[in-house]
Amino acid sequence: MADTFRRHATATGSGTVTFDSDAGGITGLKAVDERDLPVAGKPRGVRFPHGLFSFDIIGLTPGSCVTITMTFPSPMPVGTQYWKCQDGTWIDCTSLLGDNDGDNVLTLRLCDGGLG
């Protein structure tokens, strides 16, 4: 059975972020240094104080959805944005965020075949 809970140190040294999924499993979790991603197309004025992360969700049926709960080492401001860099292209996936109320917890709703 896949693990639904993972922890990983940030690429920026700000602490540890925990990831928990309500279905399937989290695999391949790794911190990504922002300097390793392309500058072209990067959102202006957006900061990544905890760096970025890469992970996969496995064990879901095709077309299903999963909610990922991310707990950060410090509060994330109201209006935090969620960006994905895929194949060198920056994609605004902020619409996938749920809990985004200024505490240290953000939720992310991912659906197979959808955005993000």
DSSP file (Angstrom, degrees, kcal/mol; ACC not computed):
  #  RESIDUE AA STRUCTURE BP1 BP2  ACC     N-H-->O    O-->H-N    N-H-->O    O-->H-N    TCO  KAPPA ALPHA  PHI   PSI    X-CA   Y-CA   Z-CA
    1    1 A M              0   0    0      0, 0.0     2,-0.1     0, 0.0    58,-0.0   0.000 360.0 360.0 360.0 140.9    0.0    0.0    0.0
    2    2 A A        -     0   0    0      1,-0.1     2,-0.4    56,-0.1    25,-0.1  -0.405 360.0-110.0 -75.3 150.2    1.3    3.5   -0.8
    3    3 A D        -     0   0    0     23,-0.3    23,-3.2     1,-0.1    -1,-0.1  -0.690  22.6-167.8 -83.3 127.5    2.1    6.0    1.9
    4    4 A T  S    S+     0   0    0     -2,-0.4    17,-2.6    21,-0.3     2,-0.4   0.489  71.2  63.0 -91.7  -4.3   -0.3    8.9    2.2
    5    5 A F  E     +A   20   0A   0     15,-0.2     2,-0.3    21,-0.1    15,-0.2  -0.982  59.1 163.3-128.3 129.4    2.0   10.9    4.5
    6    6 A R  E     -A   19   0A   0     13,-2.9    13,-3.4    -2,-0.4     2,-0.3  -0.982  18.4-157.7-142.0 152.5    5.4   12.3    3.7
    7    7 A R  E     +A   18   0A   0     -2,-0.3     2,-0.3    11,-0.2    11,-0.2  -0.959  14.8 173.9-125.8 148.0    7.8   14.9    5.1
    8    8 A H  E     -A   17   0A   0      9,-2.0     9,-2.7    -2,-0.3     2,-0.1  -0.966  32.1-115.7-154.7 140.2   10.7   16.6    3.4
    9    9 A A  E     -A   16   0A   0     -2,-0.3     7,-0.3     7,-0.2    22,-0.1  -0.430  42.8-109.1 -67.3 147.0   13.1   19.4    4.2
   10   10 A T    >   -     0   0    0      5,-2.8     3,-0.6     1,-0.1    41,-0.2  -0.339  14.5-123.7 -74.6 160.3   12.7   22.5    2.0
   11   11 A A  T 3  S+     0   0    0     39,-0.7    40,-0.2    21,-0.2    -1,-0.1   0.658 111.2  55.1 -75.0 -16.6   15.2   23.5   -0.6
   12   12 A T  T 3  S-     0   0    0     38,-0.2    -1,-0.2     3,-0.1    39,-0.1   0.510 111.6-115.9 -96.1  -5.7   15.6   26.9    1.1
   13   13 A G  S <  S+     0   0    0     -3,-0.6    -2,-0.1     2,-0.2     3,-0.1   0.647  76.4 129.4  80.5  15.0   16.5   25.6    4.5
   14   14 A S  S    S-     0   0    0      1,-0.2     2,-0.3    35,-0.2    36,-0.1   0.584  74.5 -90.9 -79.7  -9.6   13.3   27.0    6.0
   15   15 A G        -     0   0    0     -5,-0.1    -5,-2.8    35,-0.1     2,-0.4  -0.978  59.2 -37.2 138.9-152.3   12.3   23.8    7.7
   16   16 A T  E     -A    9   0A   0     -2,-0.3     2,-0.4    -7,-0.3    -7,-0.2  -0.920  40.3-155.8-118.1 139.2   10.2   20.7    6.9
   17   17 A V  E     -A    8   0A   0     -9,-2.7    -9,-2.0    -2,-0.4     2,-0.4  -0.935  10.7-148.6-111.5 135.9    7.0   20.5    5.0
   18   18 A T  E     -AB   7  71A   0     53,-2.1    53,-2.3    -2,-0.4     2,-0.4  -0.847   7.9-162.3-104.3 143.9    4.5   17.6    5.5
   19   19 A F  E     +AB   6  70A   0    -13,-3.4   -13,-2.9    -2,-0.4     2,-0.4  -0.985   9.9 177.6-124.1 132.0    2.3   16.3    2.8
   20   20 A D  E     -AB   5  69A   0     49,-1.8    49,-3.2    -2,-0.4     2,-0.3  -0.999  10.6-158.4-136.7 132.6   -0.7   14.1    3.4
   21   21 A S  E     - B   0  68A   0    -17,-2.6    47,-0.2    -2,-0.4     5,-0.1  -0.853  17.5-145.3-111.6 148.4   -3.2   12.8    0.8
   22   22 A D  S    S+     0   0    0     45,-1.6     2,-0.3    -2,-0.3    46,-0.1   0.488  87.4  15.9 -88.0  -2.4   -6.7   11.7    1.4
   23   23 A A  S    S+     0   0    0     44,-0.2    37,-0.1   -19,-0.1    -1,-0.1  -0.976 111.7  11.7-159.8 161.6   -6.4    8.9   -1.2
   24   24 A G  S    S-     0   0    0     35,-0.3     2,-0.3    -2,-0.3    35,-0.2  -0.197  88.0 -75.1  63.3-158.1   -3.7    7.1   -3.2
   25   25 A G  E     -E   58   0B   0     33,-2.3    33,-2.5   -21,-0.1     2,-0.5  -0.973  27.6-123.0-140.4 153.9   -0.1    7.5   -2.1
   26   26 A I  E     +E   57   0B   0    -23,-3.2   -23,-0.3    -2,-0.3     2,-0.3  -0.842  37.9 167.8 -97.6 128.8    2.6   10.1   -2.3
   27   27 A T  E     +E   56   0B   0     29,-2.6    29,-2.7    -2,-0.5   -21,-0.0  -0.956  51.9  25.5-137.8 156.8    5.8    9.0   -4.0
   28   28 A G  E    S+     0   0B   0     -2,-0.3     2,-0.2     1,-0.2    26,-0.1   0.726  71.1 175.5  67.4  23.0    8.9   10.6   -5.4
   29   29 A L  E     +     0   0B   0     27,-0.1     2,-0.3    26,-0.1    26,-0.2  -0.438   8.5 156.9 -65.7 126.4    8.7   13.6   -3.0
   30   30 A K  E     -E   54   0B   0     24,-2.2    24,-2.5    -2,-0.2     2,-0.3  -0.995  42.5-114.1-149.7 149.1   11.7   15.9   -3.4
   31   31 A A  E     -E   53   0B   0     -2,-0.3     2,-0.5    22,-0.2    22,-0.3  -0.605  29.4-151.8 -79.0 142.2   12.6   19.5   -2.8
   32   32 A V  E     -E   52   0B   0     20,-3.5    20,-1.9    -2,-0.3     2,-0.4  -0.975  10.4-133.1-121.2 125.7   13.3   21.5   -5.9
   33   33 A D    >   -     0   0    0     -2,-0.5     3,-2.3    18,-0.2     4,-0.2  -0.631  13.6-136.9 -76.9 128.6   15.7   24.5   -5.8
   34   34 A E  G >  S+     0   0    0     -2,-0.4     3,-1.7     1,-0.3    -1,-0.1   0.806 102.3  65.3 -55.2 -31.9   14.1   27.5   -7.6
   35   35 A R  G 3  S+     0   0    0      1,-0.3    -1,-0.3     4,-0.0     4,-0.1   0.671  93.0  62.4 -67.2 -16.0   17.5   28.2   -9.3
   36   36 A D  G <  S+     0   0    0     -3,-2.3    -1,-0.3     2,-0.1    -2,-0.2   0.448  93.5  79.4 -87.4  -0.2   17.2   24.8  -11.1
   37   37 A L  S <  S-     0   0    0     -3,-1.7     5,-0.0    -4,-0.2    -5,-0.0  -0.730  93.3 -88.7-108.0 156.8   14.1   26.0  -13.0
   38   38 A P        -     0   0    0      0, 0.0    -1,-0.1     0, 0.0    -2,-0.1  -0.294  21.1-150.4 -66.0 145.7   13.8   28.2  -16.0
   39   39 A V  S >  S+     0   0    0      2,-0.1     3,-2.1    -4,-0.1     2,-0.1   0.819  71.8  96.7 -81.2 -34.7   13.6   32.0  -15.5
   40   40 A A  T 3  S+     0   0    0      1,-0.3    50,-0.2    49,-0.0     0, 0.0  -0.369  99.0   7.0 -60.0 126.8   11.6   32.5  -18.7
   41   41 A G  T 3  S+     0   0    0      1,-0.3    -1,-0.3    -2,-0.1    -2,-0.1   0.373  89.6 147.7  82.9  -4.7    7.9   32.7  -17.9
   42   42 A K    <   -     0   0    0     -3,-2.1    -1,-0.3     1,-0.1     2,-0.1  -0.404  59.1-100.3 -64.2 136.8    8.5   32.7  -14.1
   43   43 A P    >   -     0   0    0      0, 0.0     3,-0.8     0, 0.0     2,-0.2  -0.355  37.1-122.9 -63.2 133.5    5.8   34.7  -12.4
   44   44 A R  T 3  S+     0   0    0      1,-0.2     3,-0.1    -2,-0.1     0, 0.0  -0.542  88.6  10.1 -76.9 138.9    6.9   38.2  -11.4
   45   45 A G  T 3  S+     0   0    0     -2,-0.2     2,-0.5     1,-0.2    -1,-0.2   0.469  93.0 126.6  76.9   1.1    6.7   39.2   -7.8
   46   46 A V    <   -     0   0    0     -3,-0.8     2,-0.3     2,-0.0    -1,-0.2  -0.816  44.1-157.7 -95.3 128.0    6.0   35.7   -6.6
   47   47 A R        -     0   0    0     -2,-0.5     3,-0.1    -3,-0.1    -3,-0.0  -0.761  13.7-158.0-103.6 151.2    8.3   34.4   -3.8
   48   48 A F    >   +     0   0    0     -2,-0.3     3,-2.1     1,-0.1   -14,-0.2  -0.693  17.3 172.6-123.8  75.7    8.9   30.8   -3.0
   49   49 A P  T 3  S+     0   0    0      0, 0.0   -35,-0.2     0, 0.0    -1,-0.1   0.729  84.1  37.4 -62.3 -22.2   10.1   31.0    0.7
   50   50 A H  T 3  S-     0   0    0      1,-0.4   -39,-0.7    -3,-0.1   -38,-0.2   0.177 110.6-127.8-110.7  15.4   10.1   27.2    1.0
   51   51 A G    <   -     0   0    0     -3,-2.1    -1,-0.4   -41,-0.2     2,-0.3  -0.356  38.9 -65.3  71.5-155.3   11.2   26.5   -2.5
   52   52 A L  E     -E   32   0B   0    -20,-1.9   -20,-3.5    -3,-0.1     2,-0.3  -0.845  41.5-144.8-128.3 165.3    9.2   24.1   -4.6
   53   53 A F  E     -E   31   0B   0     -2,-0.3     2,-0.4   -22,-0.3   -22,-0.2  -0.953   1.3-154.3-133.2 152.1    8.4   20.4   -4.4
   54   54 A S  E     +E   30   0B   0    -24,-2.5   -24,-2.2    -2,-0.3     2,-0.3  -0.982  28.7 145.8-123.2 137.5    8.0   17.6   -6.9
   55   55 A F  E     -     0   0B   0     -2,-0.4     2,-0.3   -26,-0.2   -27,-0.2  -0.982  32.7-136.0-161.7 164.1    5.9   14.5   -6.2
   56   56 A D  E     -E   27   0B   0    -29,-2.7   -29,-2.6    -2,-0.3     2,-0.5  -0.926  11.8-140.9-123.5 151.5    3.6   11.9   -7.8
   57   57 A I  E     -E   26   0B   0     -2,-0.3     2,-0.3   -31,-0.2   -31,-0.2  -0.966  27.8-179.1-110.8 127.5    0.3   10.5   -6.5
   58   58 A I  E     +E   25   0B   0    -33,-2.5   -33,-2.3    -2,-0.5     3,-0.1  -0.788  49.5  46.5-121.8 165.1   -0.2    6.8   -7.2
   59   59 A G  S    S+     0   0    0      1,-0.3   -35,-0.3    -2,-0.3     2,-0.3   0.692  75.1 127.5  81.5  20.6   -2.9    4.2   -6.6
   60   60 A L        -     0   0    0     -3,-0.2    -1,-0.3   -37,-0.1     3,-0.1  -0.770  62.6-111.8-104.4 153.9   -5.9    6.2   -7.8
   61   61 A T    >   -     0   0    0     -2,-0.3     3,-2.2     1,-0.1    51,-0.2  -0.587  52.3 -83.0 -77.8 147.3   -8.4    5.1  -10.4
   62   62 A P  T 3  S+     0   0    0      0, 0.0    -1,-0.1     0, 0.0     3,-0.1  -0.209 115.4  16.2 -52.6 134.9   -8.3    7.1  -13.7
   63   63 A G  T 3  S+     0   0    0      1,-0.3     2,-0.0    -3,-0.1    -2,-0.0   0.349  96.2 128.3  85.3  -6.1  -10.2   10.4  -13.5
   64   64 A S    <   -     0   0    0     -3,-2.2    48,-2.9    47,-0.1     2,-0.3  -0.296  49.4-131.1 -82.4 170.1  -10.4   10.4   -9.7
   65   65 A C  E     - C   0 111A   0     46,-0.2     2,-0.3    -3,-0.1    46,-0.3  -0.808  14.8-165.5-120.6 158.8   -9.4   13.3   -7.4
   66   66 A V  E     - C   0 110A   0     44,-2.8    44,-2.7    -2,-0.3     2,-0.5  -0.991  15.1-138.5-142.0 145.7   -7.2   13.7   -4.3
   67   67 A T  E     - C   0 109A   0     -2,-0.3   -45,-1.6    42,-0.2     2,-0.5  -0.944  16.7-159.3-106.9 125.3   -6.8   16.4   -1.7
   68   68 A I  E     -BC  21 108A   0     40,-3.2    40,-2.5    -2,-0.5     2,-0.6  -0.903   2.7-156.1-103.0 126.7   -3.2   17.0   -0.6
   69   69 A T  E     -BC  20 107A   0    -49,-3.2   -49,-1.8    -2,-0.5     2,-0.5  -0.921   9.9-166.6-103.9 122.2   -2.7   18.8    2.7
   70   70 A M  E     -BC  19 106A   0     36,-3.3    36,-2.5    -2,-0.6     2,-0.6  -0.937   4.6-163.7-112.9 125.6    0.6   20.6    3.0
   71   71 A T  E     -BC  18 105A   0    -53,-2.3   -53,-2.1    -2,-0.5    34,-0.2  -0.944  12.5-160.7-112.8 118.1    1.8   21.8    6.4
   72   72 A F        -     0   0    0     32,-3.3   -55,-0.1    -2,-0.6     4,-0.1  -0.510  29.4-114.9 -97.3 161.8    4.6   24.4    6.3
   73   73 A P  S    S+     0   0    0      0, 0.0    -1,-0.1     0, 0.0   -56,-0.1   0.582 100.0  22.1 -73.6  -8.4    7.1   25.5    9.0
   74   74 A S  S    S-     0   0    0     30,-0.1    -2,-0.2    29,-0.1    29,-0.0  -0.973 101.4 -73.4-150.7 161.5    5.6   29.0    9.0
   75   75 A P        -     0   0    0      0, 0.0    29,-0.3     0, 0.0    28,-0.2  -0.240  38.9-140.3 -59.1 143.0    2.3   30.7    8.1
   76   76 A M        -     0   0    0     27,-2.9    26,-0.3    29,-0.1     4,-0.1  -0.910  30.4-108.2-102.5 130.0    1.6   31.1    4.4
   77   77 A P    >   -     0   0    0      0, 0.0     3,-1.4     0, 0.0    25,-0.3  -0.162  36.7 -94.2 -60.7 149.8    0.0   34.5    3.6
   78   78 A V  T 3  S+     0   0    0      1,-0.3    23,-0.2    23,-0.2    22,-0.0  -0.397 116.5  33.6 -55.9 137.1   -3.7   34.7    2.6
   79   79 A G  T 3  S+     0   0    0     21,-0.8    -1,-0.3     1,-0.2    22,-0.1   0.628  81.7 170.5  86.1  14.1   -3.8   34.7   -1.2
   80   80 A T    <   -     0   0    0     -3,-1.4     2,-0.3    20,-0.1    -1,-0.2  -0.283  25.7-135.2 -54.8 142.5   -0.8   32.4   -1.5
   81   81 A Q        -     0   0    0     14,-0.0     2,-0.5     2,-0.0    -1,-0.1  -0.729   6.0-144.9-102.6 153.6   -0.4   31.3   -5.1
   82   82 A Y        +     0   0    0     -2,-0.3    11,-2.6    15,-0.0     2,-0.4  -0.977  22.3 179.4-120.0 118.0    0.4   27.8   -6.4
   83   83 A W  E     -F   92   0C   0     -2,-0.5     2,-0.4     9,-0.2     9,-0.2  -0.904  11.7-160.9-119.1 146.5    2.6   27.5   -9.5
   84   84 A K  E     -F   91   0C   0      7,-2.5     7,-3.3    -2,-0.4     2,-0.7  -0.982   7.7-153.5-124.6 137.9    3.8   24.5  -11.3
   85   85 A C  E     +F   90   0C   0     -2,-0.4     2,-0.5     5,-0.2     5,-0.2  -0.935  24.2 173.9-110.9 109.2    6.8   24.3  -13.7
   86   86 A Q  E >   -F   89   0C   0      3,-2.6     3,-1.8    -2,-0.7    -2,-0.1  -0.967  66.4 -15.4-123.3 124.3    6.2   21.5  -16.1
   87   87 A D  T 3  S-     0   0    0     -2,-0.5    -1,-0.2     1,-0.3     3,-0.1   0.845 130.0 -52.1  53.3  37.1    8.4   20.8  -19.1
   88   88 A G  T 3  S+     0   0    0      1,-0.2     2,-0.5    -3,-0.1    -1,-0.3   0.480 115.6 113.5  83.0   3.3   10.0   24.3  -18.7
   89   89 A T  E <   -F   86   0C   0     -3,-1.8    -3,-2.6   -48,-0.0     2,-0.4  -0.931  62.1-136.2-113.3 129.6    6.6   26.1  -18.6
   90   90 A W  E     -F   85   0C   0     -2,-0.5     2,-0.4    -5,-0.2    -5,-0.2  -0.702  23.6-168.9 -82.8 129.4    5.3   27.9  -15.6
   91   91 A I  E     -F   84   0C   0     -7,-3.3    -7,-2.5    -2,-0.4     2,-0.8  -0.981  21.2-132.3-125.2 127.4    1.6   27.3  -15.0
   92   92 A D  E     +F   83   0C   0     -2,-0.4    -9,-0.2    -9,-0.2     3,-0.2  -0.696  32.7 165.9 -79.6 112.4   -0.6   29.2  -12.5
   93   93 A C    >   +     0   0    0    -11,-2.6     3,-2.4    -2,-0.8     4,-0.2   0.037  32.4 123.3-113.8  23.1   -2.5   26.5  -10.6
   94   94 A T  G >   +     0   0    0    -12,-0.3     3,-2.0     1,-0.3    -1,-0.1   0.798  62.9  70.8 -57.0 -30.1   -3.7   28.7   -7.8
   95   95 A S  G 3  S+     0   0    0      1,-0.3    -1,-0.3    -3,-0.2    -2,-0.1   0.673  89.8  63.5 -62.0 -15.1   -7.4   27.7   -8.6
   96   96 A L  G <  S+     0   0    0     -3,-2.4    13,-2.5   -14,-0.2    -1,-0.3   0.570  80.3 104.0 -85.8 -10.0   -6.5   24.3   -7.1
   97   97 A L  B <   +D  108   0A   0     -3,-2.0    11,-0.2    -4,-0.2     3,-0.1  -0.513  40.1 170.9 -76.0 139.8   -5.9   25.7   -3.6
   98   98 A G        +     0   0    0      9,-2.4     2,-0.4     1,-0.4    -1,-0.1   0.595  65.2  40.5-105.8 -96.7   -8.5   25.2   -1.0
   99   99 A D        +     0   0    0      1,-0.1     8,-1.2     2,-0.1    -1,-0.4  -0.423  65.4 144.6 -59.1 113.9   -7.5   26.1    2.6
  100  100 A N        +     0   0    0     -2,-0.4   -21,-0.8     6,-0.2   -20,-0.1  -0.360  15.9 131.4-151.6  55.2   -5.6   29.3    2.0
  101  101 A D  S    S-     0   0    0      4,-0.4   -23,-0.2   -23,-0.2     3,-0.1   0.153  81.8 -87.3-109.2  18.1   -6.4   31.4    5.1
  102  102 A G  S    S+     0   0    0    -25,-0.3   -24,-0.1     1,-0.3     2,-0.1   0.453  93.1 106.8  96.4  -0.1   -3.1   32.6    6.4
  103  103 A D  S    S-     0   0    0      2,-0.3   -27,-2.9   -28,-0.2    -1,-0.3  -0.192  88.6 -89.8 -93.9-164.0   -2.1   29.7    8.7
  104  104 A N  S    S+     0   0    0    -29,-0.3   -32,-3.3    -3,-0.1     2,-0.5   0.287  99.1  87.9 -93.1  12.3    0.7   27.2    7.9
  105  105 A V  E     +C   71   0A   0    -34,-0.2    -4,-0.4   -29,-0.1     2,-0.4  -0.942  48.1 176.1-116.6 129.7   -1.7   24.7    6.1
  106  106 A L  E     -C   70   0A   0    -36,-2.5   -36,-3.3    -2,-0.5     2,-0.4  -0.974  14.8-151.6-123.1 143.2   -2.6   24.8    2.4
  107  107 A T  E     -C   69   0A   0     -8,-1.2    -9,-2.4    -2,-0.4     2,-0.4  -0.902   6.3-163.1-113.9 149.9   -4.8   22.2    0.7
  108  108 A L  E     -CD  68  97A   0    -40,-2.5   -40,-3.2    -2,-0.4     2,-0.7  -0.997   7.1-152.7-133.8 125.1   -4.5   21.3   -3.0
  109  109 A R  E     -C   67   0A   0    -13,-2.5     2,-0.4    -2,-0.4   -42,-0.2  -0.892  18.6-177.6-104.3 112.6   -7.2   19.5   -5.0
  110  110 A L  E     -C   66   0A   0    -44,-2.7   -44,-2.8    -2,-0.7     2,-0.4  -0.913   7.7-166.6-113.2 134.8   -5.7   17.5   -7.9
  111  111 A C  E >   -C   65   0A   0      4,-0.5     3,-2.7    -2,-0.4   -46,-0.2  -0.977  33.4-103.8-122.0 135.2   -7.8   15.5  -10.4
  112  112 A D  T 3  S+     0   0    0    -48,-2.9     3,-0.1    -2,-0.4     4,-0.0  -0.301 109.1  12.8 -55.6 127.9   -6.3   12.9  -12.8
  113  113 A G  T 3  S+     0   0    0      1,-0.3    -1,-0.3   -51,-0.0     2,-0.1   0.422 112.1 102.5  84.5  -1.4   -6.2   14.5  -16.2
  114  114 A G  S <  S-     0   0    0     -3,-2.7    -1,-0.3     1,-0.2    -4,-0.0  -0.303  82.8 -51.6-103.2-171.7   -6.8   18.0  -14.9
  115  115 A L              0   0    0      1,-0.2    -4,-0.5    -2,-0.1    -1,-0.2  -0.289 360.0 360.0 -57.8 139.8   -4.8   21.1  -14.2
  116  116 A G              0   0    0     -6,-0.1    -1,-0.2    -3,-0.1   -23,-0.1   0.455 360.0 360.0  85.1 360.0   -1.7   20.6  -12.0
